[in-house]
Amino acid sequence: MNFFKELKNYGIGGLRIELGKHFALESEGSYFLRGVFGEFEDMFNYAECIESSEELLNKYTTFINVLTDDTTNQSKMVIYVMSHDTKESWGFSKSMDDNVITLK
């Protein structure tokens, strides 16, 4: 919590939690997500929850935005777009507009 407070004081606008789907939920006896992110609701925080069921995603979006490759509460989703090319097409998207990459 102190580290998150320090980041916020430096002007960080949000945090990404890697492997977010591996944090226990309240239904599993953990209050971590509510405890931490309840205090930082004014920031844009999200957890990486790709390859998760819609049921699980809906549980996580109660507490935090999610980075996902599935459909759920769209107001709580962060678009997942690969930021690099595959080995076979190296550099192909380098000159593409961000909107084109997102649409593709």
Secondary structure as UniProt FT lines:
FT   HELIX           2..9
FT   TURN            10..11
FT   STRAND          16..17
FT   TURN            18..19
FT   HELIX           20..22
FT   HELIX           26..28
FT   HELIX           32..37
FT   TURN            38..42
FT   STRAND          46..48
FT   TURN            50..51
FT   HELIX           54..60
FT   TURN            61..63
FT   STRAND          65..67
FT   HELIX           74..76
FT   STRAND          77..78
FT   HELIX           87..89
FT   TURN            90..95
FT   HELIX           98..103
//
